[in-house]
């Protein structure tokens, strides 16, 4: 499964233009990696660097990370955010106030992890650890086959989870 890797290259790195060129050239060799690039600018209009988004499978990103480390002694993971496909789930009361809120992230081809982010159970201890840090309280992992609608399955299982907490 391809993931969107957002690579931040701040221009205070002395080799940031060289890094940028290596990443761009590498992505062209990788064939349809979903490449996108833009410049980051601060509030004063000063250029801060580049953000390069690549659509890659995990193994390809690891190859690129190793190449950058070998050539520049720089761990690319330090400046990368993985933009996972995600889905927000909310349960509201009659006054449209949040009772429960969660975010589901697709972490692999058929695998979703759900994190509780707001609501009456926000003080629950985190019993299990999910793949993602700082996304909320990990509440469950769900494998969903391609034949089923993931959103319906996530909604249904979130409601079941809420019922078990009562």
Secondary structure, 3 states (H helix, E strand, C coil): CCEEEEEEEECCCCCHHHHHHHHHHHHHHCCCCCCEEEEEECCCCCEEEEEEEEEECHHHHHHHHHHHHHHHCCCHHHHEEEECCEEEEEEECCCCCEEEEEEEEEEECCEEEEEEEEECCCCCCCCCCCCCCCCCEEEEEEECCCCCCHHHHHHHHHHHHHHHHC
